[in-house]
Amino acid sequence: MTNHDIRKMTPQTLLEQISPEFSTLTADMNEVMQAGKDNPMIIAALLFKLAQERKQTNDLLAKMEEKYDELSLTLKSNASASLTPNPTQENLHSISLLPEADQKILAFIEKNGKANAEEVRTHAGYKNPNAASQRLNALVKTGYLGKIQSGKKVVFVRTNK
């Protein structure tokens, strides 16, 4: 088909050749277009209907966005609530998962507010000072205790874990 042949075809024939499905879907539109040539009120009515449908679509999108924001806020608040459990409840769970010796050390530090390795060695009855130090450093690594350097001494304090 040459360029000259295309010019001779009517728009309807050209549409049918390009896409028969589109041609059948737009058959009603062709009738409206023919009627619109004689009466501009039909075109005005179509534009009004288009504007109404667009407004409905925008309203629907606004409601969907509002719902999405509500769900997002709910999920965020639920996530933050689950990440910050009751501190007393948390302490009970964390202490119960530790060996008994570590539980005694944590209870001693909670009671006194702070302790150094020598005080823990004496309280726990360790003969070797390194044993208390190793236990305390393990509790620091797991986050149950904090370590504060005070001159040559190291003081251990309870964290919120």
KAQUI-V649410 format. One record per pair of residues at least 24 apart in sequence whose ideal C-beta (glycine too) atoms are under 10 Angstrom apart, sorted by the first residue. I is the first residue (numbers start at 0). J is the second residue. If there is no record, write none. Layout:
i-><I I>
j-><J J>
//
This chain:
i-><86 86 89 89 90 90 90 90 93 93 93 93 94 96 97 97 97 97 98 98 100 100 100 100 100 101 101 101 101 101 101 101 102 103 104 104 104 104 104 104 104 104 105 105 105 105 105 106 108 108 108 108 108 108 108 108 108 109 109 110 111 111 112 112 112 113 113 113 113 113 113 113 113 114 114 114 114 114 115 115 115 115 115 115 116 116 116 116 117 118 118 119 131>
j-><159 160 159 160 143 157 159 160 141 142 143 160 143 141 137 138 141 143 134 137 124 125 130 131 134 134 135 137 138 141 143 144 143 134 131 134 135 137 138 143 144 155 138 143 144 155 157 157 135 138 143 144 145 154 155 156 157 156 157 157 156 157 154 156 157 144 145 147 149 154 155 156 157 144 154 155 156 157 147 149 152 153 154 155 152 153 154 155 152 154 155 155 155>
//
